[in-house]
Amino acid sequence: MQNDVMESKIDAMRNEIYQNIQELRISQNAMTLDESRNDDLSSLHNSDTGSVYIRWGSQECPDTADLVYTGHTASSSWDHIGGGSNYICLPDDSEYDDTKINPDIQNSRGFLFSVEYRPFEFPSLKEQEYNNAACAVCRANRNTMLMIPAKLTCPMGWSREYVGYLMSSSYDFKKSEFICVDQSLASPFGQQVYRQQGSGLFLVETVCLDPDPNHYYGALPCNQYPSGHELPCVVCTM
């Protein structure tokens, strides 16, 4: 009888030990899985991903990003009805692949021209008038990039890459995109190139509701976006 009781107690102890071992293994597996997930997330944020953006009007990237290349801002001519409407950053060190060089310009082509700064009657930017616009391609170790017009600061939790002026083609030129041009308005040539045939970057103003019939009409609220105020911009990453 005593032997049966003893064996029953031993079996119960064995079952408890076995159950404890199983629970310990499950806990260790869960910890290993969590560590693996954390390593994957760390790798995701550190080196495997990121965001690339163009810093218009500059030949440098901020300390928070790596420089990919520097170049010249280019676009279609202001008075051509065809071609692209966007701006591109042509690298300083161009390469061509078995391209036949023809000294005569072909008509059945898209044309790219240099883009000049045209900050008319803006005192702090007077020295940059008609300078060619530089550009820099930058890579940040953050996954999302956002350009915010009419702001100088980034939302909470975002990193500020640079601050600039919102610029585009003039209202009476061929349409272009709105871009955020670095406030330095750097030039790849470092000198003025007067009135080329290419495209121009003009400051952007808001137009709000105005009862004066001699002014333009717009639907923006005047208390937030008064007419005649040039817009800043900020580029943020997260």
Secondary structure, 3 states (H helix, E strand, C coil): CHHHHHHHHHHHHHHHHHHHHHHHHHHHHHHHHHHHHHHHHHHHHHHHCCEEEEEECCCCCCCCEEEEEEEEEEECCCCCCCCCCCCEEEECCCCCCCCCCCCCCCCCCCCCEEEEECCCCCHHHHHHCCEECEEEEEEECCCCEEEEECCCCCCCCCEEEEEEEEEECCCCCCCCCCEEEECCCCCCCCCECCCCCCEEEEECECCECCCCCCCCCCCECCCCCCCCCECEEEEEEC
